[in-house]
Amino acid sequence: MTTGSVNPRRADTRRNHERILATAAKSLSGSGEVSFNAIAKQAEVGVGTVYRHFPTPEALILAVYQREVRQLVDVVPSLLEKYTPEQAFRTWTTDHLAHYMMTKRGLADALRTATASRGELPASAYKAMVGAVATLLKANVDAGTVRPDLAPETVLRGLGGLLYLDPNGEWRRDVASLVDLLWRGMCTCRD
């Protein structure tokens, strides 16, 4: 008779998978290089376990990227519960999206290498980011703070300017300036 609990082996597999991804994310944040041996050691799993989950470095890099995007997307509802829609947008942009971009430069380099043969990043990650921006925009439209004719893809392209910030400089100040510029173009109020 089963109690409906998760098979311990599957739970262990999921934990290993997550530990590998978390360790790889830390490794990729700095160097942008993937060493299955180093990741296995830091994640406290065998190197064979890493290869079973991710048969190639490219597969691991893409999985880390998708995990990071999922975290960016998943935080949106909690921000909307905690803040006003405008503040949720600003907090998401500064404390999550820009912070991710400033601290994950190694991952960006690794992604360029991993996707060189494919030519593009997974479409699901882009769609998820568009969805996160759409959710933030809808909350702001409902609050009357932004224009209803805004396309989330356009706003996301505008946020692409974050890629040009210097992670070693005053990026938080620069993010605030970029968000203010975007907000003036998005808001319903006219100064």
C-alpha positions, 0 to 999 in steps of 0.5 A: 500500500502506498501513501502517495509519497514521492519515491525516495529515489526520484526525490534524490534524483531531483535534489541531485539535479538541483544541486548540479544546476545551482553549483553550475550556476555559481561556476558559470557566473564567474568564469563562464567555463564548465568543468563536470569534474569540478561541478560534481565535486562541489555538488557532492555527486559523482561525475557520472551523475552530472553526465546522466543529467546533462550529457554535454556541457551545452545541455548543462549551460542551457539548463542553467540558463532556463533555471535562471529565467524561471527564477526571474519569472517566478518572482513576479507574483510575489513582487506584485503581492508585496508592492504597488504595480509600479514598484513591482516593475521597478524592483523586478527590473533593478533587483532581479533582472539587472542584478541577474545581468550584472552577476551572470556575465560568465553565463552569458559568455557560455551561452554564446558558445553553447548556442553558436551551433543552434544560433539562438536561445530556447524560445521558451525562455524568451516567451517566459520573459515576455510573459513576466513583463506582460504580467507586470504591465497588466497589473500597471494597466489595471492600476492606471499607471501605464498605457494599455497599448504597450507590447511586452516585447517592446518593453523587454527590448527596451530593457535590453539596454541593461546589457550595456551596463558595466557590472564593475561600475555604478550599474544600480544608478544606471538601471534607475536612470534607464527604468525612469526613461522607460517609465516616462514613455510607458506611464499614463501621466505626462509631466 
